[in-house]
């Protein structure tokens, strides 16, 4: 089932919603300790018989905050619903805090709803209840959401329900502790403008606390996390986890561009979300961020707009990743461990052993290395030399290929002059 965005502007403030189905409209108001995804398990059954509209309440998701005054929030939502073009008066269904907002909306706008459904909601918000949330807010500001996650789950779910539905509660807890929206470069979870390149300025106290809470390994263990985008986020990662070591596995740029082309050829459906391209995210949001941030950083600013195919854009991501790693090379020193994927495949035992040594790790059991070696597989043959890039980008691409002893070369666009090679890699050592 396809869902559509319903974004309306009220006094210059965005109110975001998702809609699907047809029939009597029903507008869903989520709780304070959740977001619109808390309705994911019921929206499709409801949409079989109703036009379902799931709000992101002000300050959540893509909806702009409008203050904390409940009457003001209710009036804002009422005005937004009025702009959504619903053909009938909707049913308003609110859960928890969303119930308070739905109730306030119906009280202040008596003709807005055909029915009112309130779940876990009282007639007013008591002072002890307000005090509890003020305490949670203070703790979250000081220590991050991880400090209140368990309390939040207890407020959302009764103990008996938690025991009987542990996977669901864990899912909601992970959602509550969702990644910083700035790092969600595919927009899998949020609708905020994401970033591909992240520097130390994004390593906020909350981000550091979240990392320590969720990612810190047990004593005596080493956390290994692999994501290709990490090459563009060394400043952020080095600030959020000081002293970390970085293993840079370099793959043939032709192979990379063609692999990205294949991955980007498909999209997948996500509940109550627009289609998600497997490489570029919702609405190609990753490419938009990469192109803008790369150009702003001086990476082929005059040429990036000429890239139109997924292979060309994949080559750009490969180039920017290599140049970002190289920018950090001197600062990281021995904390940067670099190897070619070809060497890992050709001699996995020797290559893995060298990485373990360089990372300062101890191989406690030789069987682990044996198992790891058996898991190394040859690359799929997707080598297509027909990669065409603008002039400067083409020259740098081919220079990196030669530097890392990869065979393939790109060709320059016919109307692009190819500058003389050699400037980019002057003074750099080998792999």
N, C-alpha and C positions, 0 to 999 in steps of 0.2 A: 504494500500500500504506500502510495506517494503522499508525503506531507509537504505543505507549502509554508513559506514564511508569511507572517502577517505582522509587518512592522508598521506602526502608525506613529505619527508625531503629534504630541500634545504640548502646546506652549513651548515648542522647540526641544522637547525631551522625547526620546524614543521609548516606546513601549513595544516589546518584542513578544511574539507568540508564534505557535505552530498550529496548523489547522489541517484536518483531513475529514473525509466522510461527508455525508449529506443527511438531511433530516432536521429534526429539532436541534438547535445549537445547545451545547453544554460547555461552559467555560470553567476550566479547572484552575484553582488557586493553590499553589504548593505551600508547604510549611516553611517556617523561618530557618530550620536546620537542614533544609533540603533544597532542591531546585526542581525545575520542570521535569527532569528525568525520573523523579520519584513516581511519576504516573506511567512510566514506560510499559508496565505489564498490563495496564488496563486500557490504554488508548486505542489499540487495534480492535479489541472486542467492542468498545463503545462506538468506534467509528463505523462499525457495521450497521448501526441503526441511528446514529446521530452525527451531526456536524460537530466535531470535537475541536475545541480551541484551548490549547494549553499555554497559559501565561508564564512568562518570566517576570515575576514581581519586580517593581522598581528596585534597582541596585543588584539584581541577579542577572546572570547571563548577559544578553545584549540590551537589557533595559537600563536606561539611565536612572540614577538615584534622584529622588525628588524630596528628600528630607525624611524625617521620622514621624511626622504628625499623621496619625491614622486618618482623620477626616480628609487631609490633603491628598494622601495616597489614594483613598477611596474615590475622591473626585477625579483624580488623574486617570484612574482605571476606568471609571464610568465614561469619561470623555473618550478614552481610547476604544472601548467597546463600541461606542456610538459611531466611530469612524471605520469599523471593521466590515461594514456592509452586511451584517447578519439580517436575514430575511424574516426572522421571528424573534420574539423576546427569548433570550437564552435562559437555560437553567444555570444557576451559579452554584458550583460545588467547591467548598473550601476546606482544607485540612489544617488544623492547628492555627498557626498565625494566619495562614491563608483564609481560614474560617472567619477570623476576626475581620479581615479586610473585606471578604465577601459580605458579611453581615453589615458592616459599616456602609458598604456600597449600596446595599439594598435599602438601608434606613434613610440614607441621604438622597437616594434616587428611587423612590417607591415604585416607579413604573418600569424600571430597567429589567427586572427578572420575571420569568413566568413561575419559577419555583426556586427555593433556596435549600441547599443540602449542606449541613454543617457537620463536620467530623472532628471530634476531639476539640471542641470549641466552647467557650463560655460566653456569657453576656458581656463580660468586661475582663480586662487584664489586671489581676490583683497586684497590689504593691509588692507582696512577697515574690510573686512571679516575675515582676519587673526587676526586682533586686537580684534574683538568681541570674537573669540574662545579663544584667550589668556586670555581675561578677565574671560570667563566662566571657563577655566581651573584653574585659580588662585582662584576663588570663591569655586570651588569644592574641591580643595586641602585644603582650610582653613576651610570650613564649611560642606563639604560633598555634595553628589549629590542632596540632597533635596533642596539645595540653588539655584540650577539652573534648577530644573525639569520643572517648568512652562515656563521658557525661552526656554528650549529645545523643549517643545511641540509646542510653537509658531513658532519656526524655522522649525519644521517638518510639521505642519499643518496650513493651512490658517484659519482665524477666522470663516469664513462661514462653512468650512469643520468641524471644531471642534464643532460648534453648531449642525450640522446635524448628527454627528457621535460621540456623547459624550461617549458611551460605549467603542468604539474602541480606542479613545484617552486616556481614563482612563486605558485601558488594556496596552497600550504602555507606559504610565507613570509608571505604576506599574512595568513593565518590566525594564524600565530605572532605577528605584529605587530598582532593584532586590536585594534579600538577598545577604549578603556577601558570596561569593562562598565557603568559609571555612565551613559555617554552612549548606550548601546544601548537607546533608549526603546521600540523595537518588539520587543526580545528576538530579533533575527534571528540573533545569534551566541552569546549567553550566556544564562544563566538567573539571573543576579544581578538584584536589585531595581534597576530603572533610575530615572533622574530626567529630568523634562522641564525644570525650571528648574535651571540650574547657575550658581553664583557662583564667585568667585575661589578659594574654598577647594578646589575640585576641580582647580585648575591645579597639580598636583603636579609635582615635578621630572621624574618619568617621563613625565607627560603632555606637558610642555613639550619634552622630548627627542624624544618620538615625533612631535610636531607638526613640529619642526625637521627631523627625519629624513625624514618622508614628505610634508610639505606645503610646505616652503620652495621658492619658485620659483627658477629660475636667475637669476643677476645680470642686471639690466636688464629682467626680466619682472615682471608683477604677477599674483598668484594671485587669482582670483575664484571664490568658492565660494558656491553658493546652496542653502539648505535652510530651509524655513519655520520649523523649530524654533529656528533661530538667534536669533529675536527673544526667546526665553525664556532665552538663554544668553549675553547680552552680557557679564555679569561674568566668566564663564569665558573667553570668547573674547578679551576685552580684556586679561586677565591672561596668557593663553597666547601671544598675539601682540600685544604692546603697540604702540600707534600705528596699529592697523588702522582703516580707515574702514568704516562701516556704511551700506549703501544699503537704506533701508526703503521697500519698494513696498507701498502701501496699496491694498487692493482692497475693493470694496463688501461690507459684512458679510453682506448677504443672499446675494450670490453665493457668498461663502466658505462659509457654513453649508450651502447646497445642494450645493456641490461636494464638501464633506466627506461629506455624506449619500450622494452617489452613489459616491464612492470606498469608503466604509466598507461598502457593500452587498455587497462581494465579498471573499473570502479566497483565499489561494493555498496550495498545498502546498509544503513545504520538506522536503528529504530528512531523515528521522529527527527531525523536529520536529513539534509540534502545528500545526494550521492557523494561518496568519498573516494576520490581518485587514489589508487593504491600508492602513488608516489608523490603527487602534488597536492593532495588533500582536497578539502571542500572548495569548489570554485577555483582551483589552482592557486589557493592562498599561499602555499609554500613557495611557488615560483614567483609570485608577486613580491613576497617579502625578500626572497633571495636576490631578485633583480634590483630592487630598490636599495637594499642595504649594501649589496656588492658594488653597485655604481657609486653610492655615497662614499664608500671606502676607497674608491679609485680603481676598482677592478673593471676595466674595459667599459667605462661609462658611455663612451661614444658608440660602442658596438653592441651592447647587450640588447637593445631594442630590435636588433636585426635577427635575433634568434627566434625561430618560429616552430621548430620541430622538437619533439621530446629528446631526440638524440643530441641535438645542438645544445639544448638547455642542460642536458645531463653532462655534456662536456664542460659547460660553464661551471656547474657545481663542482666537478672534479678539479678544475683549475683553481677556483676560489678556495676549495678545501686545502689543496697543496700549498697555496700561497699563505693561507692563514697558519698552517702548521709551520711553515718556514719562518714566518714572522715571530713565532714563539720559540724557535729552535735554540737560540743562544740563551734565552732566559731559563728555559727548562733544563738545559744541559743534559746530564745523565738521566734525568727523569723522563726524557723522550727516547723511546726505544722504537726504532724504525726497521721494517723488513718488507721485502717484496712478497706478494702472494705467490708468485711463481716459485720462489725459494721454499716457501712453506709447503707447497704441493710436491716439489721435486725431492726435498729432503726434510720431511716433517720432524723426524726425531732430532736432528741436529739443530734445526731452526727453533723448535719449541724449547729445547734445552738451553739454547742461548738466551731466549726471552726470559726463561725462569731465572737464570743467573743474573741477567741485566736488571731484572725487577727486584732483585734482592730476596727472592723467595727460596725456600728449601723444599726439595722434592722428597717428601716423607715416604712415598711408596712408588717404586718403579712401575708398578702395575698401572698407575694413573697415566703415565707417559705412554705405555703400550696401548691403552684404550684410546687415548687421544690420537695417536698415530693412525690407528685403524679407522678413525672417523674422518680423516682427511680424504677428500674425494677430488678427482680431477675436475677442472672447470668444464662447463658446457661450452661447446663450440658455437659461439655467436659472433665470431670475428667477421666484421664487414668493414672493409677499408673505406667505404664511400662516405666519409664524414667531411662535411664542408663547413668552414668557419670563417668569420671575418678576419682581416689581415693580421692585426696584432695578436688576436686571440689564437689564430692558427700558428703563428710563429712561436708563441710561448708554449702552446700545447705540444708542438713537435720537439721543442727544446727539453721540456720535462720528460717526454717519451724517451729521448736519447739519453738524458741524465740517468734514468732508471733502467736503461737497457731494454726497453720495450720496442718491438719491431714496427708496429703500425704508425702511420703518419696521417694527419689530416691534410686536406687540400683547402686552399684559400678561395674565397668567393672571387668570381672573375673581376668584379669592380673594386677589389680590395688590394691595396699595395701590401706586399709582405716585407716588413722591416728586416734589417739585418739581425741575425740571431747572435746571442752571446751575452747580451747585457743582463738578462734576467738571472742567470746562474753564476755570474762572475764571483769567484772567491769561495764557492761552496764545495765542500768535500763530497765524497761519494756516499752511497747508502751505508 
